[in-house]
Amino acid sequence: MPIHTLHTKQIIRATREQAWEFFSNPRNLARITPPGMGFDIVTPDLPARIYAGLMIEYRVRPLLGIPMTWLTEITRVSDGEYFVDEQRVGPYAIWHHEHWFREVGDGQIEMEDRVTYVLPFQPFGDIVHPFLVKPQLDRIFAHREKAVRELFPG
């Protein structure tokens, strides 16, 4: 069962408070998700701020437009510094996503994402990883980087 890691960093012009204000609001995830993913939050009465133990249910269409449920639990939060979400139901056998926010000076924040994931349906999952799963994740995170640049210009 191979374990995969996706690691990205992005510098944004924002204070830590501004970055945290945006990224700790679960409603904003739709603003940085590619439109073709068919992303829709299902959880009613979603709070404006994440907290440890928060469960968020989405509908996504990651492959061939086929809808699937994704249930995420926010497992750890340190206000202004980091949070972790983990998939409880969804397309991966394991999905652990760390979001880090660090001041780098001159009114900028380094935003770092580290995703550790394991594919289902082994060994087939890892056969399709290099030409189906990894390119899809790369496109999602490239879109996210572009959207964040537009939301935090400078």
C-alpha positions as CSV (number, residue, x, y, z in Angstrom):
1,M,0.0,0.0,0.0
2,P,2.1,3.0,-1.2
3,I,1.7,6.3,0.6
4,H,1.7,9.4,-1.5
5,T,2.5,13.0,-0.6
6,L,1.6,16.2,-2.3
7,H,3.4,19.3,-1.0
8,T,2.9,22.9,-2.1
9,K,3.9,26.3,-0.8
10,Q,2.7,29.7,-1.8
11,I,3.6,33.2,-0.7
12,I,0.6,35.6,-0.4
13,R,0.5,39.2,0.4
14,A,-1.7,39.3,3.5
15,T,-1.4,39.4,7.2
16,R,-1.7,36.2,9.2
17,E,-5.1,37.4,10.4
18,Q,-6.3,38.1,6.8
19,A,-5.1,34.7,5.6
20,W,-6.6,32.9,8.6
21,E,-9.9,34.8,8.2
22,F,-10.3,33.5,4.7
23,F,-9.0,29.9,5.0
24,S,-10.6,29.1,8.3
25,N,-14.1,29.8,6.8
26,P,-15.2,26.5,5.3
27,R,-17.5,28.3,2.9
28,N,-14.5,29.7,1.1
29,L,-13.3,26.3,-0.1
30,A,-15.7,26.6,-3.0
31,R,-14.0,29.8,-4.1
32,I,-10.6,28.0,-4.6
33,T,-11.9,24.7,-6.1
34,P,-12.0,24.2,-9.8
35,P,-15.5,24.8,-11.2
36,G,-15.4,21.5,-13.1
37,M,-15.2,19.6,-9.8
38,G,-18.9,20.2,-9.2
39,F,-18.1,21.1,-5.6
40,D,-21.1,21.6,-3.4
41,I,-21.3,21.9,0.4
42,V,-24.1,19.7,1.8
43,T,-23.7,20.3,5.5
44,P,-26.5,22.6,6.8
45,D,-25.8,25.5,9.1
46,L,-22.1,25.4,8.4
47,P,-20.3,27.7,10.9
48,A,-18.2,30.6,9.7
49,R,-15.1,29.2,11.4
50,I,-13.6,25.7,11.6
51,Y,-13.0,24.0,14.9
52,A,-11.6,20.6,15.9
53,G,-14.3,18.0,15.5
54,L,-16.2,19.9,12.8
55,M,-17.6,17.5,10.1
56,I,-18.2,18.9,6.7
57,E,-20.0,17.0,4.0
58,Y,-19.5,17.9,0.3
59,R,-20.6,16.5,-3.1
60,V,-17.9,16.5,-5.7
61,R,-17.5,15.2,-9.2
62,P,-13.8,14.5,-9.5
63,L,-13.8,11.9,-12.3
64,L,-16.0,11.7,-15.3
65,G,-18.7,13.8,-13.7
66,I,-19.7,11.0,-11.3
67,P,-21.0,12.5,-8.1
68,M,-19.6,11.3,-4.8
69,T,-19.8,12.2,-1.1
70,W,-16.8,13.5,0.7
71,L,-17.0,13.8,4.5
72,T,-14.2,15.7,6.1
73,E,-13.4,16.1,9.8
74,I,-11.3,19.0,11.0
75,T,-9.1,17.1,13.4
76,R,-6.7,19.8,14.7
77,V,-6.8,23.6,14.8
78,S,-4.3,26.1,16.1
79,D,-5.8,29.6,15.4
80,G,-3.7,31.5,12.9
81,E,-1.1,28.8,12.5
82,Y,-2.5,25.6,11.1
83,F,-5.4,23.2,10.7
84,V,-5.8,19.6,9.6
85,D,-8.6,18.0,7.7
86,E,-9.0,14.2,7.3
87,Q,-11.4,12.4,5.0
88,R,-13.8,10.2,6.8
89,V,-15.9,9.2,3.7
90,G,-14.7,9.7,0.1
91,P,-12.6,8.6,-2.8
92,Y,-9.3,7.9,-0.9
93,A,-8.4,5.1,1.5
94,I,-6.6,7.8,3.5
95,W,-6.5,11.6,3.1
96,H,-4.7,13.7,5.6
97,H,-4.3,17.4,4.7
98,E,-2.3,19.9,6.7
99,H,-2.6,23.6,6.1
100,W,0.2,25.8,7.6
101,F,0.4,29.6,7.7
102,R,3.7,31.3,8.5
103,E,4.7,35.0,8.5
104,V,7.7,35.6,6.2
105,G,8.0,39.4,6.6
106,D,7.1,42.4,4.5
107,G,3.4,41.8,4.9
108,Q,3.5,38.3,3.4
109,I,2.4,34.8,4.5
110,E,3.8,31.5,3.4
111,M,0.9,29.1,3.0
112,E,2.0,25.4,2.9
113,D,-0.1,22.4,2.2
114,R,1.0,18.8,2.8
115,V,-1.4,16.1,1.8
116,T,-0.7,12.5,2.6
117,Y,-2.9,10.0,0.8
118,V,-3.4,6.4,0.0
119,L,-5.5,5.2,-2.9
120,P,-8.2,2.6,-2.7
121,F,-8.6,-0.6,-4.8
122,Q,-5.0,-1.7,-4.6
123,P,-3.0,-2.5,-6.7
124,F,-5.2,-0.9,-9.3
125,G,-5.2,2.4,-7.5
126,D,-1.5,2.8,-7.8
127,I,-1.5,1.7,-11.4
128,V,-3.7,4.7,-12.3
129,H,-2.0,7.1,-9.9
130,P,0.7,8.5,-12.3
131,F,-1.6,9.2,-15.2
132,L,-5.0,9.8,-13.6
133,V,-4.9,10.7,-9.8
134,K,-1.6,12.7,-9.6
135,P,-2.4,14.9,-12.7
136,Q,-5.9,15.6,-11.3
137,L,-4.5,16.6,-7.9
138,D,-1.8,18.8,-9.6
139,R,-4.6,20.5,-11.6
140,I,-6.7,21.1,-8.5
141,F,-3.8,22.6,-6.6
142,A,-2.6,24.7,-9.6
143,H,-6.1,26.1,-9.8
144,R,-6.1,26.8,-6.1
145,E,-2.8,28.7,-6.4
146,K,-4.1,30.9,-9.2
147,A,-7.4,31.6,-7.3
148,V,-5.5,32.5,-4.1
149,R,-3.2,34.9,-6.2
150,E,-6.3,36.6,-7.5
151,L,-8.0,36.8,-4.1
152,F,-4.8,38.2,-2.5
153,P,-3.1,40.3,-5.2
154,G,0.3,41.8,-4.8
